[in-house]
Amino acid sequence: MKVIEHTGIVRAVSNGTLQVEVIRASACGACHAKGVCSPEEALQVITLKSDDPRLVVGSEVTVMIEEKTGELAVILAYFLPLVIFVAMFFVFLFATKSEGLAGLLALFSLAPYFSSLWVFRERMNNSFKVSIKP
């Protein structure tokens, strides 16, 4: 089982819930445009459940997620919407013969997909197991 790990800092603790600010390690070290990026792009706040009394505001933690879970998240967030968009674009292009209208309709066709992700977010939240270690 491969695990993806990120370092983070606990920013808030309340009722068994932690807010962890994760510092995303990107390819900025080798990028020639790293000075253009804003610092907010490197930070992300994740809400996790934990009753560990050692986790207090300001403590450094490691957030871990299984690699398979990360791959599923990428498929749901990027790959499937791309496939839906491209497929619907060609369907609407064939039906309307207008590239602009086909692109707009294909974009709107993503609304039901992302709406269903939002509706089932709690169910998906339970399936995406994220663990934390002090």
NORCORNOR-V991132 format. One record per residue. N is the residue number from 1. SS is DSSP state (2 for helix, 1 for strand, 0 for the rest). PHI is phi in whole degrees, -180 to 180 (999 if undefined). D_CENTER is the distance of its C-alpha to the mean C-alpha in Angstrom with 1 decimal. Layout:
# NORCORNOR-V991132
n: (N/N)
ss: (SS/SS)
phi: (PHI/PHI)
d_center: (D_CENTER/D_CENTER)
This chain:
# NORCORNOR-V991132
n: (1/2/3/4/5/6/7/8/9/10/11/12/13/14/15/16/17/18/19/20/21/22/23/24/25/26/27/28/29/30/31/32/33/34/35/36/37/38/39/40/41/42/43/44/45/46/47/48/49/50/51/52/53/54/55/56/57/58/59/60/61/62/63/64/65/66/67/68/69/70/71/72/73/74/75/76/77/78/79/80/81/82/83/84/85/86/87/88/89/90/91/92/93/94/95/96/97/98/99/100/101/102/103/104/105/106/107/108/109/110/111/112/113/114/115/116/117/118/119/120/121/122/123/124/125/126/127/128/129/130/131/132/133/134)
ss: (0/0/1/1/1/1/1/1/1/1/1/1/1/1/0/0/1/1/1/1/1/1/1/0/0/0/2/2/2/2/0/0/0/0/0/0/0/0/2/2/2/2/1/1/1/1/1/1/1/0/0/0/0/0/0/0/0/0/0/1/1/1/1/1/1/1/2/2/2/2/2/2/2/2/2/2/2/2/2/2/2/2/2/2/2/2/2/2/2/2/2/2/2/2/2/2/0/0/2/2/2/2/2/2/2/2/2/2/0/2/2/2/2/2/2/2/2/2/2/0/2/2/2/2/2/2/2/0/0/1/1/1/1/0)
phi: (999/-87/-126/-96/-120/-135/-85/-147/-126/-70/-105/-156/-135/-161/50/75/-119/-113/-112/-113/-90/-95/-93/-77/-86/-112/-89/-65/-59/-100/-85/-76/-106/-64/-73/-83/-68/-88/-63/-65/-69/-93/-116/-147/-99/-118/-100/-130/-100/-163/-109/-69/-69/-75/-88/-122/-58/96/-78/-87/-134/-115/-97/-124/-143/-66/-60/-62/-67/-64/-65/-63/-63/-65/-62/-69/-88/-122/-70/-61/-61/-65/-62/-62/-61/-64/-62/-70/-60/-70/-62/-71/-65/-65/-77/-105/61/-127/-64/-63/-66/-63/-64/-66/-67/-65/-64/-67/-70/-79/-58/-63/-64/-69/-65/-67/-62/-68/-63/-96/-63/-67/-64/-69/-60/-74/-86/-89/-85/-115/-115/-135/-131/-67)
d_center: (20.7/18.6/16.2/13.6/14.6/13.6/16.2/15.8/18.2/18.8/19.2/20.3/21.8/23.1/24.2/22.4/19.1/17.7/15.5/14.5/13.8/12.2/13.7/11.7/14.4/14.4/17.4/18.9/22.0/23.4/22.3/25.3/23.4/21.7/23.9/22.6/19.0/18.6/17.9/15.1/13.0/13.3/12.3/9.5/10.8/9.9/12.5/14.2/17.6/20.4/24.1/24.9/27.5/27.0/23.7/24.8/23.5/23.5/23.3/21.3/19.2/17.3/14.0/14.0/12.1/14.0/13.5/14.0/11.1/8.7/10.7/10.5/6.8/7.6/10.6/9.5/7.2/9.7/12.8/14.0/13.8/15.7/18.2/18.8/19.3/21.7/23.6/24.0/25.0/27.8/28.9/29.2/30.8/33.4/34.1/34.3/35.3/33.4/30.4/29.4/29.6/27.9/24.9/24.8/25.2/22.6/20.1/21.3/21.0/17.2/17.7/18.7/15.7/13.1/15.7/15.9/12.2/12.8/16.1/15.0/12.1/14.4/15.5/12.1/11.4/14.7/14.0/11.0/13.3/12.4/15.7/17.1/20.3/22.5)
